[in-house]
């Protein structure tokens, strides 16, 4: 005899999946609308009511899903860090660091990630940094973002030093700070947004600058190519 409760369970699982999918789609719509509003009108001039109206949701639902305006900024920043691929950019960067022994190619790979992430994340960060002067909650979020970025660059600095191909005398702090500069929204603003550099040119500049500043050019400091297995 068929269990009469089974169809109900299946339907509940199906409904739950659909609800989660709808909620995620709504959240993405809210973030897309908010991002467009922030960049077009500014952070202070953008209201939750305006975002809710454009996204076709209530202000209450925005508060429940992402919080207030600072919560939207946090969600947008986290989304920008994922990058364009199915696998988050940080995970792809970690995988590159684990498999690549050549410091030059490692920096070139990291620079490509900058080219992937900066066009979306940097304009947002520049916007909220300007607004944070009069918004304590936003200022705290900006500080958190910058501390996180500095910590990430310290991790990458240790990985680069571990290759044994960094210039003699450079410390983790020095390498970290050079990479911190080249991943900054301010540098992106100066060269891409103000001087209209194509992103490909910017990526090459970042890569060449970090290689020149950090790596020992001596041939004996370069890793030997691994022999290919038959």
DRENLUM-519372 format. One record per residue (C-alpha): x, y, z. Coordinates in steps of 0.25 Angstrom, whole numbers, padded with zeros to 4 digits, always signed. Layout:
REM DRENLUM-519372
XYZ/...
***
This chain:
REM DRENLUM-519372
+0000+0000+0000/+0005+0014-0004/+0009+0023+0008/-0001+0034+0007/+0009+0044+0013/+0019+0042+0002/+0013+0051-0008/+0012+0062+0002/+0027+0060+0006/+0031+0061-0009/+0022+0073-0011/+0028+0080+0001/+0042+0078-0004/+0039+0083-0017/+0032+0095-0012/+0044+0098-0003/+0053+0097-0014/+0045+0107-0022/+0044+0116-0011/+0059+0117-0009/+0061+0119-0024/+0050+0130-0024/+0057+0137-0012/+0071+0136-0018/+0066+0142-0031/+0059+0153-0023/+0071+0156-0015/+0080+0157-0028/+0069+0166-0034/+0070+0175-0022/+0085+0175-0022/+0085+0178-0037/+0076+0190-0035/+0083+0195-0023/+0096+0195-0030/+0091+0202-0042/+0084+0213-0033/+0097+0215-0025/+0106+0217-0037/+0096+0226-0044/+0090+0234-0032/+0101+0232-0021/+0100+0225-0008/+0093+0236+0000/+0082+0239-0010/+0078+0225-0012/+0067+0221-0003/+0062+0207+0001/+0048+0211-0004/+0054+0214-0018/+0061+0201-0019/+0049+0193-0014/+0040+0200-0024/+0050+0197-0036/+0052+0183-0031/+0037+0180-0029/+0038+0176-0014/+0035+0183-0001/+0045+0190+0008/+0042+0180+0019/+0047+0169+0009/+0060+0176+0006/+0063+0177+0021/+0060+0162+0023/+0068+0158+0012/+0081+0167+0012/+0078+0177+0023/+0079+0192+0021/+0087+0200+0011/+0100+0196+0018/+0096+0181+0017/+0093+0183+0002/+0107+0189+0000/+0113+0177+0008/+0105+0167-0001/+0110+0174-0014/+0124+0174-0009/+0124+0159-0006/+0117+0157-0019/+0128+0165-0027/+0139+0156-0020/+0133+0143-0026/+0137+0148-0040/+0131+0143-0053/+0133+0128-0052/+0125+0117-0046/+0136+0115-0035/+0139+0127-0026/+0151+0135-0030/+0158+0133-0017/+0157+0118-0018/+0162+0119-0032/+0174+0128-0027/+0177+0118-0016/+0177+0106-0026/+0187+0114-0035/+0196+0117-0023/+0196+0102-0019/+0200+0097-0033/+0209+0108-0039/+0224+0108-0034/+0228+0120-0044/+0226+0133-0037/+0225+0141-0050/+0214+0133-0055/+0208+0133-0041/+0207+0148-0041/+0202+0148-0056/+0191+0139-0051/+0187+0148-0039/+0188+0160-0048/+0177+0154-0057/+0168+0152-0045/+0170+0167-0042/+0165+0170-0057/+0153+0161-0054/+0149+0167-0041/+0153+0181-0041/+0143+0186-0051/+0131+0183-0042/+0137+0184-0029/+0146+0196-0030/+0135+0206-0034/+0126+0201-0023/+0137+0202-0012/+0141+0216-0017/+0126+0220-0016/+0124+0215-0002/+0138+0221+0003/+0133+0235-0001/+0120+0233+0006/+0126+0227+0019/+0131+0240+0023/+0117+0243+0029/+0112+0229+0031/+0118+0222+0043/+0112+0208+0039/+0118+0210+0025/+0131+0214+0031/+0132+0202+0039/+0129+0193+0027/+0140+0200+0019/+0150+0197+0030/+0146+0183+0030/+0147+0182+0015/+0161+0188+0015/+0166+0179+0027/+0161+0167+0019/+0168+0171+0007/+0181+0174+0014/+0180+0160+0021/+0178+0153+0007/+0190+0161+0002/+0199+0156+0014/+0195+0142+0010/+0199+0144-0004/+0212+0150+0000/+0216+0138+0008/+0212+0129-0004/+0221+0137-0013/+0233+0137-0003/+0231+0122-0002/+0235+0121-0017/+0249+0126-0013/+0249+0136-0025/+0246+0149-0018/+0257+0159-0017/+0267+0158-0005/+0263+0166+0007/+0248+0167+0004/+0239+0164+0016/+0225+0159+0016/+0220+0173+0020/+0227+0179+0008/+0222+0169-0002/+0208+0170+0004/+0208+0185+0003/+0212+0185-0012/+0201+0175-0015/+0192+0183-0006/+0195+0196-0015/+0192+0189-0028/+0179+0183-0023/+0174+0196-0018/+0162+0203-0024/+0169+0216-0024/+0180+0211-0034/+0169+0206-0043/+0161+0219-0042/+0174+0227-0046/+0177+0218-0058/+0165+0212-0063/+0153+0222-0059/+0161+0235-0061/+0172+0232-0071/+0163+0222-0079/+0172+0210-0079/+0167+0198-0085/+0166+0187-0075/+0176+0178-0083/+0186+0189-0082/+0183+0191-0067/+0185+0176-0064/+0199+0176-0072/+0203+0189-0064/+0199+0182-0051/+0207+0169-0054/+0219+0176-0060/+0220+0186-0048/+0219+0175-0037/+0229+0166-0045/+0239+0177-0046/+0237+0182-0031/+0237+0168-0025/+0244+0157-0033/+0259+0155-0034/+0263+0155-0048/+0275+0146-0047/+0273+0133-0056/+0277+0124-0044/+0266+0129-0036/+0256+0124-0046/+0250+0110-0044/+0254+0099-0054/+0243+0094-0063/+0237+0080-0058/+0240+0069-0068/+0228+0064-0075/+0224+0050-0072/+0222+0041-0084/
***
